[in-house]
Amino acid sequence: MIVGDEKRSKDHIPIACKDAVAILFMFDLTSRSTLNSVFGWYSQARKWNKTAIPILIGTKFDDFVRLPPNLQWTIVTQARAYAKVMKASLFFSSATHNINVNKIFKFILAKLFNLPWKIDRNLTLGEPIIDYDS
């Protein structure tokens, strides 16, 4: 279930989050307003589920890399700060170009089932970010 900013969508948060084992908080890397909305979504979700694994996912990485480097740096810095406060893993992705899509789901499965799967962190500006607590 996808829950967005619309009032009707917010009514679905309890249903979407109640029994979830992981919650994906997705934002558009080219729209800072969606990143700024993440804390509200996180607060609402945590009212209904305090144990689910939080994953923060920046989408449209293929468009993000065309932004000016100073704006990319600002978004990366803000996303990493939000992920840290949320105690969430952070992935930048692109469904169009299959960037980090499989890694996100492999990461979730490894966390859920305590499987020995290692993914390398990537904090290099201009590349798809992968950041998590070891």
C-alpha positions in Angstrom: 0.0 0.0 0.0 1.3 3.4 -0.9 0.6 6.3 1.5 1.2 9.8 0.3 0.5 13.4 1.4 -3.2 13.5 0.4 -5.7 13.5 3.3 -7.3 10.4 2.0 -4.0 8.6 1.9 -3.2 9.5 5.5 -6.3 7.7 6.6 -4.6 4.5 5.4 -1.5 4.8 7.6 -2.8 2.6 10.4 -3.7 -0.2 8.0 -0.5 0.1 6.1 1.8 0.2 9.2 0.1 -1.9 11.9 1.5 -5.3 11.1 4.4 -4.3 8.9 7.9 -5.7 9.5 9.5 -3.0 7.4 8.3 0.5 6.4 9.7 2.1 3.3 9.7 5.9 3.5 10.1 7.0 -0.2 10.8 10.5 -1.4 11.7 12.0 -4.8 15.3 13.1 -4.9 14.5 15.9 -7.3 11.8 17.4 -5.0 13.0 18.6 -1.6 9.4 19.0 -0.5 8.9 15.2 -0.5 12.1 14.8 1.6 10.8 17.5 4.0 7.6 15.5 4.4 9.4 12.4 5.6 9.4 13.3 9.3 5.7 13.7 9.3 5.2 10.3 7.6 7.7 8.7 10.0 5.9 10.2 13.1 2.5 9.0 11.9 3.8 5.5 11.1 5.6 5.1 14.4 2.3 5.8 16.2 1.0 2.5 14.8 4.2 0.5 14.6 7.3 1.1 16.8 9.2 -2.1 15.8 9.2 -2.2 11.9 12.5 -1.7 10.2 12.6 1.9 8.7 14.1 2.3 5.3 14.5 5.7 3.7 14.5 5.6 -0.1 15.3 8.4 -2.4 13.8 7.7 -5.8 14.6 9.0 -9.3 18.4 8.9 -8.9 18.7 9.0 -12.7 17.2 12.5 -12.6 19.0 13.5 -9.4 22.5 13.2 -10.9 21.6 16.0 -13.4 21.0 18.5 -10.6 23.8 21.0 -9.7 26.4 19.4 -7.4 25.7 21.9 -4.6 22.0 20.9 -4.6 22.9 17.2 -4.7 25.2 17.8 -1.6 22.4 19.6 0.2 19.9 16.7 -0.4 22.4 14.0 0.5 23.3 15.8 3.7 19.7 16.3 4.7 18.7 12.7 3.8 21.6 11.3 5.8 20.6 13.4 8.8 17.0 12.3 8.6 18.0 8.7 8.2 20.2 9.0 11.3 17.4 10.5 13.4 14.9 7.9 12.2 17.5 5.1 12.7 16.8 4.1 9.1 18.9 2.7 6.4 19.2 5.1 3.4 19.2 4.1 -0.3 19.2 6.2 -3.4 17.5 4.4 -6.2 16.1 4.4 -9.7 13.4 2.0 -10.8 13.8 3.1 -14.4 17.5 2.1 -14.4 17.3 -0.6 -11.7 19.7 1.2 -9.4 19.7 -0.3 -5.9 16.2 -1.8 -6.3 17.3 -5.4 -5.7 19.8 -4.3 -3.0 17.0 -2.7 -1.0 14.9 -5.9 -0.9 17.9 -8.1 -0.2 18.9 -5.8 2.6 15.4 -6.0 4.1 15.3 -9.8 3.9 18.8 -10.1 5.4 17.8 -7.8 8.3 14.5 -9.7 8.9 16.0 -13.1 8.9 19.4 -12.2 10.4 21.1 -13.5 7.2 24.8 -13.0 6.6 24.6 -10.7 3.6 26.9 -7.8 3.3 26.3 -4.7 1.3 28.9 -2.0 0.8 28.1 1.5 2.0 28.5 4.2 -0.6 28.7 7.8 0.5 30.2 9.2 -2.7 28.4 12.3 -4.0 27.2 11.7 -7.6 26.8 8.0 -6.9 23.7 6.1 -5.5 24.0 6.5 -1.8 23.8 3.4 0.5 24.1 4.2 4.2 23.2 2.1 7.2 24.3 1.3 10.7 26.6 -1.7 10.8 
